[in-house]
């Protein structure tokens, strides 16, 4: 199977006021997420030191994406996406306020944390699908890759660089403070979402009329019947399998394989954030130069080389850091270009559902990869996880090199 691309090339240009309002809402909300995640874990650790119980809180926040992701995509195609984004952020604001009050008054337990994490993630499925689907309506088609890249950069800075350190500082001041700030970010994001363009009459007429589940299944079928989208979903799932395996042992990889001192661990992780930022900045330029599909196959080759270097970087901090940064940059470029391709290749009335289907596939493979990474590390050593990852990416690069071809980029 060969997948080709033949749409107008990506070009540079302004993104418009509507995009920057959405960008601001996304970045502010992502900052709040980065505050809430560590704070939730710290609250859980203050209630119990049982690792299995604490893990249940994390799992409760991961399950809804698999259970309700497709339904969130169906609702995103049925409702006004602007109102869906504002409504979900408003609801999440109220939920975070409630948790902040519970934490401040000492009326919190592990069960409440699990319910909270589950509910927040469930509501988030609608927001994620709506924001993915509305972006092509805010920017010219030839600037969509640039817009996705800017979204990636903003998310990485606010979540990867700023959120974690600030969360710890706020928690020291008061355990409820990170949640209170998170509530403010949701309120601001909801107000900004209301300023985005309304659903047009044509969009309303094209909204799915089938049952909610029937509409969700129709989106999955549409994606699966399109060779390019099907192949990209399979490649993304395989890549997420490797990423899940690496994340499961990343702390041991950095400390024991690279030889990074514990005191420098936090500083070393900034390499990953730098890679994510670089990938977001250069993704649109790479897509413009090679075309999106040919660029994606090149990304897989680079990532295969990076993982090979990662596996061979025992005791070599510089080599290990550079390889990790390059791999994460490749993942950022992959996400930007795949999102761009999907947003342009899918009709507007199906965009929420097909995007949700792709995310569900990725969510399903990541925990499997995490379990596999733990098993491989336990049997063959931590560095073997990187060897496994390199082997998978070599196969993905070989498959994609023959399958992903084409001319001008899909923007």
Long-range contacts (C-beta under 8 A, 24 or more apart in sequence): 1-227, 1-231, 1-403, 2-402, 2-403, 2-405, 3-227, 3-228, 3-231, 3-293, 3-403, 3-404, 3-405, 3-406, 4-293, 4-405, 4-406, 4-407, 5-228, 5-291, 5-292, 5-293, 5-294, 5-341, 5-406, 5-407, 5-408, 5-409, 5-410, 6-406, 6-407, 6-408, 6-410, 7-344, 7-408, 7-409, 7-410, 7-411, 8-141, 8-142, 8-408, 8-411, 9-142, 9-288, 9-291, 9-408, 9-409, 9-411, 10-142, 10-143, 10-144, 10-145, 10-146, 10-284, 10-287, 10-288, 10-292, 10-409, 10-411, 11-142, 11-143, 11-288, 11-411, 12-143, 12-146, 12-284, 13-140, 13-142, 13-143, 13-146, 14-143, 15-138, 15-139, 15-143, 15-146, 15-147, 15-150, 16-138, 16-139, 16-140, 18-138, 18-139, 18-195, 18-196, 18-197, 19-135, 19-138, 19-139, 19-147, 19-150, 21-192, 21-195, 21-196, 22-131, 22-134, 22-135, 22-138, 22-192, 22-193, 22-196, 23-150, 23-151, 23-154, 24-192, 25-85, 25-89, 25-188, 25-189, 25-192, 25-193, 26-131, 26-151, 26-154, 26-155, 26-189, 27-154, 27-155, 27-157, 27-158, 28-158, 28-185, 28-188, 28-189, 28-192, 29-89, 29-185, 29-186, 29-189, 30-154, 30-155, 30-158, 30-159, 30-163, 31-158, 31-159, 31-162, 31-163, 31-166, 31-185, 32-96, 32-181, 32-182, 32-183, 32-184, 32-185, 32-186, 32-189, 33-159, 33-163, 33-182, 34-158, 34-159, 34-160, 34-162, 34-163, 34-164, 34-166, 34-167, 35-163, 35-166, 35-167, 35-170, 35-178, 35-179, 35-181, 35-182, 35-185, 36-96, 36-120, 36-167, 36-178, 36-179, 36-182, 37-163, 37-167, 38-163, 38-164, 38-167, 38-168, 38-171, 38-178, 39-167, 39-170, 39-171, 39-175, 39-178, 39-179, 39-182, 40-113, 40-116, 40-117, 42-171, 42-175, 43-103, 43-108, 43-113, 43-175, 44-110, 44-113, 46-175, 47-108, 47-109, 47-110, 47-113, 48-110, 53-110, 56-110, 56-114, 57-110, 57-113, 57-114, 57-117, 58-117, 60-113, 60-114, 60-115, 60-117, 60-118, 60-121, 61-117, 61-118, 61-120, 61-121, 62-121, 62-363, 62-367, 63-118, 63-121, 64-118, 64-121, 64-122, 64-124, 64-125, 65-121, 65-124, 65-125, 65-359, 65-360, 65-363, 66-360, 66-363, 66-364, 67-122, 68-122, 68-125, 69-125, 69-129, 69-356, 69-357, 69-359, 69-360, 69-363, 70-216, 70-217, 70-219, 70-220, 70-353, 70-356, 70-357, 70-360, 71-125, 71-212, 71-213, 71-216, 72-125, 72-126, 72-128, 72-129, 72-352, 72-356, 73-125, 73-129, 73-216, 73-219, 73-352, 73-353, 73-354, 73-355, 73-356, 73-357, 74-208, 74-212, 74-213, 74-215, 74-216, 74-219, 74-352, 74-353, 74-356, 75-126, 75-129, 75-212, 75-352, 76-126, 76-129, 76-130, 76-132, 76-133, 76-351, 76-352, 76-353, 76-356, 77-129, 77-133, 77-207, 77-208, 77-215, 77-219, 77-349, 77-350, 77-351, 77-352, 77-353, 78-207, 78-208, 78-212, 78-215, 79-130, 79-207, 80-198, 80-199, 80-204, 81-130, 81-131, 81-133, 81-134, 81-137, 81-196, 81-199, 81-352, 82-134, 82-193, 82-194, 82-196, 82-197, 82-198, 82-199, 83-194, 83-199, 84-126, 84-127, 84-130, 85-127, 85-130, 85-131, 85-134, 85-189, 85-190, 85-193, 85-196, 86-190, 86-191, 86-193, 86-194, 87-190, 88-123, 88-124, 88-126, 88-127, 88-130, 89-127, 89-186, 89-187, 89-189, 89-190, 89-193, 90-186, 90-187, 90-190, 91-123, 92-120, 92-123, 92-124, 92-127, 92-186, 93-183, 93-186, 93-187, 93-190, 95-119, 95-120, 95-123, 96-120, 96-179, 96-180, 96-182, 96-183, 96-186, 97-179, 97-180, 97-183, 99-179, 100-176, 100-179, 100-180, 100-183, 101-176, 103-175, 103-176, 103-179, 104-174, 104-175, 104-176, 125-356, 128-356, 128-359, 129-352, 129-353, 129-355, 129-356, 129-359, 130-352, 132-339, 132-343, 132-351, 132-352, 132-355, 133-343, 133-348, 133-351, 133-352, 133-355, 134-196, 135-343, 136-343, 136-344, 136-348, 136-351, 137-197, 137-348, 138-196, 138-197, 141-344, 141-411, 142-411, 143-411, 144-340, 144-343, 144-344, 144-411, 145-283, 145-284, 145-287, 145-288, 145-292, 145-336, 145-337, 145-340, 145-409, 145-411, 146-284, 148-283, 148-284, 148-335, 148-336, 148-337, 148-339, 148-340, 148-343, 149-280, 149-281, 149-282, 149-283, 149-284, 149-336, 150-280, 151-280, 152-276, 152-279, 152-280, 152-283, 152-332, 152-335, 152-336, 153-276, 153-277, 153-280, 153-281, 156-273, 156-276, 156-277, 156-280, 156-332, 157-273, 157-277, 160-272, 160-273, 160-276, 161-270, 161-273, 203-348, 203-349, 206-348, 206-349, 207-349, 208-349, 208-353, 215-353, 216-353, 216-356, 218-350, 218-353, 219-350, 219-352, 219-353, 219-354, 219-356, 219-357, 220-353, 220-354, 220-357, 222-346, 222-350, 222-353, 222-354, 223-346, 223-353, 223-354, 223-357, 223-358, 226-345, 228-293, 228-341, 228-345, 229-342, 229-345, 229-346, 229-354, 229-358, 231-400, 231-403, 231-404, 232-296, 232-338, 232-341, 232-342, 232-358, 233-357, 233-358, 233-361, 234-361, 235-296, 235-300, 235-396, 235-399, 235-400, 236-334, 236-338, 236-358, 236-361, 236-362, 237-361, 237-362, 237-364, 237-365, 238-365, 238-392, 238-396, 239-300, 239-303, 239-331, 239-334, 239-392, 239-393, 239-396, 240-362, 240-363, 240-365, 240-366, 240-369, 241-365, 241-366, 241-368, 241-369, 241-372, 241-392, 242-307, 242-369, 242-388, 242-389, 242-392, 242-393, 243-331, 243-366, 243-369, 244-365, 244-366, 244-367, 244-368, 244-369, 244-370, 244-372, 244-373, 245-369, 245-370, 245-372, 245-373, 245-376, 245-385, 245-388, 245-389, 246-373, 246-385, 246-386, 246-389, 247-366, 247-370, 247-373, 248-369, 248-370, 248-371, 248-373, 248-374, 248-377, 248-385, 249-373, 249-374, 249-377, 249-382, 249-385, 252-377, 252-382, 253-310, 253-320, 253-382, 253-383, 253-385, 253-386, 254-320, 256-382, 257-313, 257-314, 257-315, 257-320, 257-382, 257-383, 257-386, 258-313, 258-314, 258-315, 258-316, 258-317, 258-320, 258-321, 259-314, 259-315, 259-316, 259-317, 260-317, 260-320, 268-317, 268-321, 271-321, 271-322, 271-324, 271-325, 271-328, 272-324, 272-325, 272-328, 274-325, 275-324, 275-325, 275-326, 275-327, 275-328, 275-329, 275-332, 276-328, 276-329, 276-331, 276-332, 277-332, 278-325, 278-329, 278-332, 279-328, 279-329, 279-330, 279-331, 279-332, 279-333, 279-336, 280-332, 280-333, 280-336, 282-329, 282-333, 283-332, 283-333, 283-336, 283-337, 284-336, 286-333, 286-337, 287-336, 287-337, 287-340, 287-409, 287-411, 288-409, 290-409, 291-406, 291-407, 291-408, 291-409, 291-410, 292-337, 292-340, 292-341, 292-409, 292-410, 292-411, 293-341, 293-404, 293-405, 293-406, 293-410, 294-404, 294-405, 294-406, 295-333, 295-337, 295-409, 296-334, 296-337, 296-338, 296-400, 296-404, 297-397, 297-400, 297-401, 297-403, 297-404, 299-330, 299-333, 299-334, 299-337, 300-330, 300-334, 300-393, 300-396, 300-397, 300-400, 301-397, 301-401, 302-326, 302-330, 303-327, 303-330, 303-331, 303-334, 303-393, 303-397, 304-390, 304-393, 304-394, 304-396, 304-397, 306-330, 307-386, 307-389, 307-390, 307-393, 308-390, 310-386, 310-389, 310-390, 311-383, 311-384, 311-386, 311-387, 311-389, 311-390, 314-383, 340-410, 340-411, 341-410, 344-410, 344-411, 345-410
